[in-house]
Amino acid sequence: MQMLHQLLTLSYWEIRRFFSTMSRDLLPLSVVLLILLVVVSGFAAQSGMHLQDGLYQIGLDKPEYLDIVGYDPRYLTYDTSSYAAANPREVGVDLMIQYGQIFRAQGEKARAAQKSLERDYQAYTDRVYQEQEDLFAAYPLWIENDYVISELDFLATQGGQQLVVPGQAALEAPEPELPVILVDPPLSSVPADSELLRMSLSDQMAKDQDINRYTGMLAQQDTLDNPYKIPSLLSPPLPFDTIIFIFVFIFPLYFTSQFFMMSIMNERTLRQGEALIAAPIRPIILVLGKMLPYAVGMIFIVSAILCSVQADIMAIFPLIPVILFFLAFALFIGMIARSYKELSFISIFFSTIATSYLFFPSIFANVHIVSLLSPITLVVHVIQGTGYTLTDYIYATSLFYLTSFILFAICIRNFGEEQLFTESGIIQKLTLYLSGLISMRNWWFSLFFIGIMCIPFVLMAQMMYLVLFFNLPMPASLLLIMLLAAWTEEIAKAAGIIALIEALPSFLNLRVLIIGSAAIAAGFLFGEKLLLFVTISQISDSVFGAALFLSIGMLWMPFLLHMVCVLITGAAVLYAGKRALPFGLLLATIVHLAYNLYHLQGWIW
């Protein structure tokens, strides 16, 4: 009860401090800006975006062509019927429709204008066809989408198994392994009323042309329940509308975490935290007490947004690890930054990386398994009405939970006067924090634990590489992923050696290096194996996953690889000093990359 009382007291003090630090002018101004933001957003939702109005110039020699481009505000139209020569450059326009032909000026802008004109002409023909009495004569082909779960097996490798070059496949036609089942052909006619299809077409065309489609997802469903579409209105199931709406969740969450970061920074720079640290309160109570108001506020914001749009409350659960992730890094950044300038730089860098990791996979929701790397994809599924399973939740959120808890543990352990008020650089502080994990007596177990602890961060970085580069052409994407993955792993494994040198400066020798390398390699391999069944089971079945988690089934091979690479890095530091660390990391990365290339040589040469 005493700890709970201390926790609530600290939270109350933090709330009072938050409002007291905001001046009487700043708080009303923030409220006014928030109201203006809501008003401007509502106005934009009603009137639409007009950033591209008047972007292109087009000359028309007949007013009939206004039926094609007159509905598009991007065009400024000019009467060019008096011009004998069809020269857009001379007239000063991007496009000219003269004598029944299209003439285009030189340049990227003119090419973009022609592409827009092609889309406008397609929309014009759809409007003309839609008005025809016999709708099925105008549109003889109607398509009904029926989305099913893909049964493709992306398994490409097993432990120690080499991949095969796609060009070396057999030339004979493949024989099916399972019995062939005949599928009934589709109906020759559309089982729907023509007037219902006509109204549905009109509704779909309006949505396709309307820039305000980014707000249309709040309706939760189409106004007309019609599964049939014409080919020109088919589009891939990419949830751009939903992702833009989800940005409404992420922005206030990250913005709120910045206040927590500034609170930690103020405690350090103004030295207001000395009294709290000197008080008989455990560091975990100090950190949780200061964090609790911001965490509750973030959950309240998310809940309010979900209730305002009448979305399923299940969407809040994938956002909980995101909230913890933001708060953990806010605490960490607030503890390592030396100044507000450095704080701004690190926080902007983190926001860029975190936003990319959260949003890029979500773009491929319902398209590729890589989308489940982000918890935002689960929110997309909830808003779309498909929901998610417990397996999906564990798969998408486990790395966020693990990295958050590890960061909280490191920060709480180092939440002391020596670590908070030192003016050391970022690298020196990271080394100091890691050295605090080294036990004098059981240093080898400390290295084993550091190896395990680095795994979630390494996997998150490697997943980020996977998200960024998996869509590049082969084999460039595979090579780039392997190079960055090896480089990241070697940096993480070197952290244990650097922490050991910082904690016990004169302790490192050849015997200690060999034992320490084995401990780090064992911890790293144990962490990989532990997370294999939770977070990377589906990704590791693909060729890209094979590049990241190669030969995990053959334990002695990756163990030997990890140990040799740590030995290379450690030997460089042992015999040439810390300045040789980059050279050791480079050599270890080359060895690691050569190992991966050997096992994936079928994809490379």
VOMAR-287232 format. One record per residue (C-alpha): x, y, z; residue in one letter; residue number from 1. Coordinates in steps of 0.5 Angstrom, whole numbers. Layout:
REM residues N
X	Y	Z	A	NUM $
...
This chain:
REM residues 605
0	0	0	M	1 $
6	5	1	Q	2 $
9	4	-6	M	3 $
2	5	-9	L	4 $
1	11	-5	H	5 $
8	14	-7	Q	6 $
6	12	-14	L	7 $
0	16	-14	L	8 $
3	22	-10	T	9 $
8	22	-15	L	10 $
3	22	-21	S	11 $
-1	28	-18	Y	12 $
5	32	-17	W	13 $
7	30	-24	E	14 $
0	33	-26	I	15 $
1	39	-22	R	16 $
8	40	-25	R	17 $
5	40	-32	F	18 $
0	45	-32	F	19 $
4	49	-27	S	20 $
10	49	-33	T	21 $
5	52	-38	M	22 $
4	59	-38	S	23 $
-2	63	-37	R	24 $
-1	65	-45	D	25 $
1	58	-47	L	26 $
-5	54	-45	L	27 $
-10	58	-48	P	28 $
-6	59	-54	L	29 $
-6	51	-54	S	30 $
-13	50	-54	V	31 $
-14	55	-59	V	32 $
-10	52	-64	L	33 $
-13	45	-62	L	34 $
-20	48	-64	I	35 $
-17	51	-70	L	36 $
-14	44	-72	L	37 $
-21	41	-71	V	38 $
-25	47	-75	V	39 $
-20	46	-81	V	40 $
-20	39	-81	S	41 $
-28	39	-82	G	42 $
-27	44	-87	F	43 $
-22	40	-91	A	44 $
-27	34	-90	A	45 $
-33	38	-93	Q	46 $
-30	42	-98	S	47 $
-24	38	-100	G	48 $
-17	39	-102	M	49 $
-15	44	-107	H	50 $
-8	44	-107	L	51 $
-8	42	-115	Q	52 $
-13	47	-117	D	53 $
-11	50	-124	G	54 $
-4	46	-124	L	55 $
-5	44	-132	Y	56 $
-6	49	-138	Q	57 $
-10	46	-144	I	58 $
-12	49	-150	G	59 $
-19	47	-153	L	60 $
-21	48	-160	D	61 $
-28	46	-159	K	62 $
-33	47	-153	P	63 $
-35	40	-153	E	64 $
-28	38	-150	Y	65 $
-31	41	-144	L	66 $
-35	35	-142	D	67 $
-28	31	-141	I	68 $
-24	36	-137	V	69 $
-29	41	-135	G	70 $
-30	37	-128	Y	71 $
-23	37	-127	D	72 $
-21	43	-123	P	73 $
-13	41	-124	R	74 $
-14	44	-131	Y	75 $
-15	51	-134	L	76 $
-18	51	-140	T	77 $
-17	56	-146	Y	78 $
-20	57	-153	D	79 $
-15	56	-158	T	80 $
-20	55	-164	S	81 $
-16	61	-167	S	82 $
-9	58	-167	Y	83 $
-8	55	-174	A	84 $
-2	51	-171	A	85 $
-2	46	-166	A	86 $
4	48	-162	N	87 $
3	48	-154	P	88 $
9	51	-153	R	89 $
8	57	-157	E	90 $
1	58	-154	V	91 $
4	57	-147	G	92 $
0	51	-145	V	93 $
1	44	-143	D	94 $
-4	40	-148	L	95 $
-8	42	-154	M	96 $
-13	38	-157	I	97 $
-13	41	-164	Q	98 $
-17	38	-170	Y	99 $
-19	32	-166	G	100 $
-12	30	-164	Q	101 $
-8	31	-157	I	102 $
-1	35	-158	F	103 $
3	35	-152	R	104 $
9	40	-150	A	105 $
16	38	-147	Q	106 $
17	36	-140	G	107 $
15	32	-134	E	108 $
9	37	-132	K	109 $
6	36	-139	A	110 $
7	28	-139	R	111 $
3	28	-132	A	112 $
-2	33	-135	A	113 $
-3	28	-141	Q	114 $
-4	22	-136	K	115 $
-9	26	-132	S	116 $
-13	27	-139	L	117 $
-13	20	-140	E	118 $
-16	18	-133	R	119 $
-21	24	-134	D	120 $
-23	21	-141	Y	121 $
-24	14	-138	Q	122 $
-28	17	-133	A	123 $
-32	21	-139	Y	124 $
-33	14	-143	T	125 $
-36	11	-136	D	126 $
-41	17	-135	R	127 $
-43	16	-142	V	128 $
-44	8	-142	Y	129 $
-47	9	-135	Q	130 $
-53	13	-139	E	131 $
-54	8	-144	Q	132 $
-61	5	-144	E	133 $
-58	-2	-144	D	134 $
-53	-2	-139	L	135 $
-50	-9	-140	F	136 $
-49	-8	-147	A	137 $
-45	-2	-145	A	138 $
-41	-6	-140	Y	139 $
-41	-13	-142	P	140 $
-36	-15	-137	L	141 $
-38	-15	-129	W	142 $
-33	-17	-124	I	143 $
-35	-20	-117	E	144 $
-29	-20	-112	N	145 $
-28	-26	-107	D	146 $
-22	-25	-102	Y	147 $
-20	-32	-100	V	148 $
-14	-33	-95	I	149 $
-8	-35	-99	S	150 $
-6	-42	-99	E	151 $
1	-41	-102	L	152 $
7	-44	-98	D	153 $
13	-39	-98	F	154 $
17	-44	-95	L	155 $
24	-43	-99	A	156 $
29	-46	-94	T	157 $
30	-51	-88	Q	158 $
36	-51	-84	G	159 $
43	-52	-88	G	160 $
39	-52	-94	Q	161 $
41	-48	-100	Q	162 $
36	-45	-105	L	163 $
35	-46	-112	V	164 $
36	-41	-118	V	165 $
29	-40	-121	P	166 $
32	-40	-128	G	167 $
34	-47	-126	Q	168 $
27	-50	-125	A	169 $
24	-56	-129	A	170 $
22	-54	-136	L	171 $
16	-59	-136	E	172 $
9	-57	-134	A	173 $
8	-58	-126	P	174 $
4	-64	-124	E	175 $
-1	-62	-118	P	176 $
0	-66	-112	E	177 $
-7	-66	-109	L	178 $
-13	-69	-113	P	179 $
-16	-64	-118	V	180 $
-23	-61	-117	I	181 $
-27	-58	-122	L	182 $
-30	-51	-121	V	183 $
-37	-49	-123	D	184 $
-36	-44	-129	P	185 $
-39	-37	-127	P	186 $
-46	-35	-129	L	187 $
-47	-32	-136	S	188 $
-51	-26	-133	S	189 $
-51	-21	-127	V	190 $
-56	-23	-122	P	191 $
-57	-16	-120	A	192 $
-62	-11	-122	D	193 $
-60	-6	-128	S	194 $
-62	0	-124	E	195 $
-59	-2	-118	L	196 $
-52	-3	-122	L	197 $
-53	4	-125	R	198 $
-54	7	-118	M	199 $
-48	3	-115	S	200 $
-44	5	-121	L	201 $
-45	12	-120	S	202 $
-43	12	-113	D	203 $
-37	8	-114	Q	204 $
-35	13	-120	M	205 $
-36	19	-115	A	206 $
-32	16	-110	K	207 $
-26	14	-115	D	208 $
-26	22	-117	Q	209 $
-27	25	-110	D	210 $
-21	27	-107	I	211 $
-25	27	-100	N	212 $
-25	19	-100	R	213 $
-20	20	-94	Y	214 $
-26	21	-90	T	215 $
-30	16	-93	G	216 $
-28	10	-89	M	217 $
-32	13	-83	L	218 $
-38	11	-86	A	219 $
-36	4	-85	Q	220 $
-39	1	-91	Q	221 $
-42	3	-98	D	222 $
-48	6	-99	T	223 $
-50	1	-104	L	224 $
-49	-6	-102	D	225 $
-47	-9	-109	N	226 $
-41	-13	-110	P	227 $
-40	-13	-118	Y	228 $
-36	-8	-121	K	229 $
-33	-6	-128	I	230 $
-26	-7	-129	P	231 $
-24	0	-130	S	232 $
-26	1	-122	L	233 $
-22	-5	-120	L	234 $
-17	-3	-115	S	235 $
-12	-7	-110	P	236 $
-14	-7	-103	P	237 $
-9	-2	-100	L	238 $
-12	1	-94	P	239 $
-10	8	-95	F	240 $
-16	11	-93	D	241 $
-16	7	-86	T	242 $
-8	9	-85	I	243 $
-9	16	-86	I	244 $
-15	16	-81	F	245 $
-10	12	-76	I	246 $
-5	17	-77	F	247 $
-10	21	-72	V	248 $
-9	16	-67	F	249 $
-1	16	-68	I	250 $
0	23	-68	F	251 $
-3	25	-61	P	252 $
0	19	-58	L	253 $
7	21	-60	Y	254 $
6	28	-58	F	255 $
4	26	-51	T	256 $
10	22	-50	S	257 $
14	28	-52	Q	258 $
11	32	-46	F	259 $
14	26	-42	F	260 $
21	26	-45	M	261 $
21	34	-43	M	262 $
19	32	-36	S	263 $
25	28	-35	I	264 $
30	33	-39	M	265 $
27	38	-34	N	266 $
29	34	-28	E	267 $
36	33	-31	R	268 $
38	40	-34	T	269 $
34	44	-28	L	270 $
37	39	-23	R	271 $
30	38	-20	Q	272 $
30	31	-20	G	273 $
36	31	-14	E	274 $
31	31	-9	A	275 $
27	26	-11	L	276 $
33	21	-12	I	277 $
35	23	-5	A	278 $
28	21	-3	A	279 $
27	14	0	P	280 $
23	12	-6	I	281 $
25	6	-11	R	282 $
27	8	-18	P	283 $
22	4	-21	I	284 $
16	8	-17	I	285 $
20	14	-19	L	286 $
19	12	-26	V	287 $
12	9	-26	L	288 $
10	15	-22	G	289 $
12	20	-27	K	290 $
10	16	-33	M	291 $
3	14	-31	L	292 $
-1	21	-32	P	293 $
2	21	-39	Y	294 $
0	13	-40	A	295 $
-7	14	-38	V	296 $
-8	20	-42	G	297 $
-6	17	-48	M	298 $
-11	11	-47	I	299 $
-16	16	-46	F	300 $
-15	20	-52	I	301 $
-15	13	-56	V	302 $
-21	11	-53	S	303 $
-24	18	-54	A	304 $
-23	18	-62	I	305 $
-25	10	-62	L	306 $
-32	12	-59	C	307 $
-33	19	-63	S	308 $
-33	14	-70	V	309 $
-36	8	-67	Q	310 $
-31	4	-68	A	311 $
-30	-3	-64	D	312 $
-26	-2	-58	I	313 $
-22	-8	-60	M	314 $
-17	-3	-64	A	315 $
-15	0	-57	I	316 $
-11	-7	-55	F	317 $
-6	-7	-61	P	318 $
-4	1	-59	L	319 $
-2	-1	-52	I	320 $
5	-4	-54	P	321 $
5	3	-59	V	322 $
4	7	-53	I	323 $
9	3	-48	L	324 $
14	4	-54	F	325 $
13	11	-55	F	326 $
14	12	-47	L	327 $
20	8	-46	A	328 $
24	11	-52	F	329 $
22	18	-49	A	330 $
24	16	-42	L	331 $
31	13	-45	F	332 $
32	19	-50	I	333 $
30	24	-44	G	334 $
36	21	-40	M	335 $
41	21	-45	I	336 $
41	27	-49	A	337 $
45	33	-46	R	338 $
42	39	-49	S	339 $
35	41	-52	Y	340 $
38	41	-58	K	341 $
41	34	-58	E	342 $
34	32	-55	L	343 $
30	35	-61	S	344 $
35	32	-66	F	345 $
35	25	-63	I	346 $
27	25	-62	S	347 $
26	27	-69	I	348 $
30	21	-72	F	349 $
27	17	-67	F	350 $
20	19	-70	S	351 $
22	18	-77	T	352 $
24	11	-76	I	353 $
18	9	-71	A	354 $
13	12	-76	T	355 $
16	8	-82	S	356 $
16	2	-78	Y	357 $
9	3	-76	L	358 $
6	5	-83	F	359 $
10	2	-88	F	360 $
8	-5	-87	P	361 $
0	-3	-86	S	362 $
0	-1	-93	I	363 $
1	-8	-95	F	364 $
-5	-10	-90	A	365 $
-9	-16	-94	N	366 $
-4	-16	-99	V	367 $
3	-19	-96	H	368 $
5	-22	-90	I	369 $
10	-17	-88	V	370 $
4	-12	-86	S	371 $
3	-16	-80	L	372 $
10	-13	-77	L	373 $
6	-7	-75	S	374 $
1	-7	-70	P	375 $
-2	-2	-74	I	376 $
-4	-7	-79	T	377 $
-9	-10	-73	L	378 $
-12	-3	-72	V	379 $
-13	-3	-80	V	380 $
-17	-10	-80	H	381 $
-21	-8	-74	V	382 $
-24	-2	-77	I	383 $
-25	-6	-84	Q	384 $
-29	-11	-80	G	385 $
-24	-17	-81	T	386 $
-21	-17	-74	G	387 $
-15	-21	-72	Y	388 $
-13	-27	-68	T	389 $
-9	-28	-62	L	390 $
-3	-31	-66	T	391 $
-3	-24	-70	D	392 $
-3	-20	-64	Y	393 $
3	-24	-61	I	394 $
6	-24	-68	Y	395 $
5	-16	-69	A	396 $
6	-14	-62	T	397 $
11	-18	-58	S	398 $
17	-14	-61	L	399 $
14	-8	-58	F	400 $
13	-11	-52	Y	401 $
20	-14	-51	L	402 $
24	-7	-53	T	403 $
19	-3	-48	S	404 $
20	-7	-42	F	405 $
28	-8	-44	I	406 $
29	0	-44	L	407 $
24	1	-38	F	408 $
29	-4	-34	A	409 $
35	-1	-37	I	410 $
33	6	-35	C	411 $
30	4	-28	I	412 $
37	1	-26	R	413 $
41	7	-29	N	414 $
36	12	-26	F	415 $
41	15	-21	G	416 $
45	21	-20	E	417 $
51	19	-23	E	418 $
48	17	-29	Q	419 $
42	22	-30	L	420 $
47	28	-29	F	421 $
53	26	-32	T	422 $
55	31	-39	E	423 $
58	25	-43	S	424 $
56	24	-50	G	425 $
51	19	-52	I	426 $
56	13	-54	I	427 $
59	14	-47	Q	428 $
52	14	-44	K	429 $
50	8	-47	L	430 $
57	4	-45	T	431 $
55	7	-38	L	432 $
48	4	-38	Y	433 $
51	-3	-41	L	434 $
57	-3	-36	S	435 $
52	-3	-30	G	436 $
49	-10	-32	L	437 $
56	-13	-31	I	438 $
56	-17	-25	S	439 $
63	-17	-22	M	440 $
62	-25	-20	R	441 $
58	-28	-26	N	442 $
61	-23	-31	W	443 $
60	-29	-36	W	444 $
52	-30	-34	F	445 $
52	-22	-35	S	446 $
55	-23	-42	L	447 $
50	-28	-44	F	448 $
44	-24	-41	F	449 $
46	-18	-45	I	450 $
46	-23	-52	G	451 $
39	-24	-50	I	452 $
37	-17	-49	M	453 $
40	-15	-55	C	454 $
35	-20	-59	I	455 $
29	-15	-60	P	456 $
32	-9	-62	F	457 $
36	-13	-67	V	458 $
30	-16	-70	L	459 $
26	-10	-70	M	460 $
32	-7	-74	A	461 $
32	-13	-79	Q	462 $
24	-12	-79	M	463 $
25	-5	-81	M	464 $
30	-7	-87	Y	465 $
25	-12	-89	L	466 $
20	-7	-89	V	467 $
24	-2	-93	L	468 $
27	-7	-98	F	469 $
23	-13	-99	F	470 $
20	-9	-105	N	471 $
26	-8	-109	L	472 $
28	-12	-115	P	473 $
32	-19	-113	M	474 $
38	-20	-112	P	475 $
39	-13	-110	A	476 $
34	-13	-104	S	477 $
37	-20	-102	L	478 $
44	-17	-102	L	479 $
42	-11	-98	L	480 $
38	-14	-93	I	481 $
43	-19	-91	M	482 $
49	-14	-91	L	483 $
45	-9	-86	L	484 $
43	-15	-82	A	485 $
50	-18	-81	A	486 $
52	-11	-79	W	487 $
47	-10	-74	T	488 $
48	-16	-71	E	489 $
55	-15	-70	E	490 $
54	-8	-67	I	491 $
49	-12	-62	A	492 $
54	-17	-60	K	493 $
60	-12	-59	A	494 $
56	-9	-54	A	495 $
57	-14	-49	G	496 $
65	-14	-50	I	497 $
65	-6	-50	I	498 $
61	-6	-43	A	499 $
66	-11	-40	L	500 $
71	-7	-42	I	501 $
68	-1	-39	E	502 $
66	-5	-32	A	503 $
72	-8	-31	L	504 $
78	-5	-35	P	505 $
84	-9	-34	S	506 $
80	-16	-34	F	507 $
80	-17	-41	L	508 $
85	-22	-44	N	509 $
85	-28	-49	L	510 $
82	-33	-44	R	511 $
76	-28	-42	V	512 $
75	-26	-49	L	513 $
74	-33	-51	I	514 $
69	-35	-46	I	515 $
66	-28	-46	G	516 $
65	-29	-54	S	517 $
62	-36	-53	A	518 $
57	-33	-47	A	519 $
55	-28	-52	I	520 $
54	-33	-58	A	521 $
50	-37	-53	A	522 $
45	-32	-51	G	523 $
44	-29	-58	F	524 $
43	-36	-61	L	525 $
38	-37	-55	F	526 $
34	-31	-56	G	527 $
34	-32	-63	E	528 $
31	-39	-62	K	529 $
26	-36	-57	L	530 $
23	-31	-61	L	531 $
23	-36	-67	L	532 $
16	-39	-66	F	533 $
13	-32	-63	V	534 $
15	-27	-68	T	535 $
19	-29	-74	I	536 $
15	-36	-76	S	537 $
12	-33	-82	Q	538 $
17	-29	-85	I	539 $
23	-34	-84	S	540 $
19	-38	-89	D	541 $
20	-33	-94	S	542 $
27	-32	-98	V	543 $
28	-25	-94	F	544 $
27	-29	-88	G	545 $
32	-34	-90	A	546 $
37	-28	-91	A	547 $
36	-26	-84	L	548 $
35	-32	-80	F	549 $
39	-37	-84	L	550 $
40	-44	-81	S	551 $
37	-43	-75	I	552 $
35	-50	-74	G	553 $
43	-53	-74	M	554 $
45	-50	-68	L	555 $
52	-51	-68	W	556 $
53	-47	-74	M	557 $
50	-41	-72	P	558 $
53	-41	-65	F	559 $
60	-42	-69	L	560 $
59	-36	-73	L	561 $
57	-32	-67	H	562 $
63	-34	-63	M	563 $
68	-33	-69	V	564 $
65	-26	-71	C	565 $
65	-24	-63	V	566 $
72	-26	-63	L	567 $
74	-22	-69	I	568 $
71	-16	-66	T	569 $
74	-17	-59	G	570 $
81	-19	-61	A	571 $
81	-12	-65	A	572 $
79	-8	-59	V	573 $
84	-13	-54	L	574 $
90	-12	-59	Y	575 $
89	-5	-62	A	576 $
85	-1	-57	G	577 $
78	2	-58	K	578 $
80	5	-64	R	579 $
80	-1	-68	A	580 $
73	-3	-66	L	581 $
70	0	-73	P	582 $
75	-5	-76	F	583 $
73	-11	-72	G	584 $
66	-10	-74	L	585 $
67	-9	-81	L	586 $
71	-15	-81	L	587 $
66	-19	-77	A	588 $
61	-17	-82	T	589 $
64	-19	-88	I	590 $
65	-26	-85	V	591 $
58	-26	-83	H	592 $
56	-24	-90	L	593 $
60	-29	-93	A	594 $
57	-34	-89	Y	595 $
50	-32	-91	N	596 $
52	-32	-98	L	597 $
55	-39	-98	Y	598 $
48	-41	-96	H	599 $
44	-37	-101	L	600 $
49	-38	-107	Q	601 $
43	-40	-111	G	602 $
40	-34	-111	W	603 $
46	-30	-112	I	604 $
50	-33	-117	W	605 $
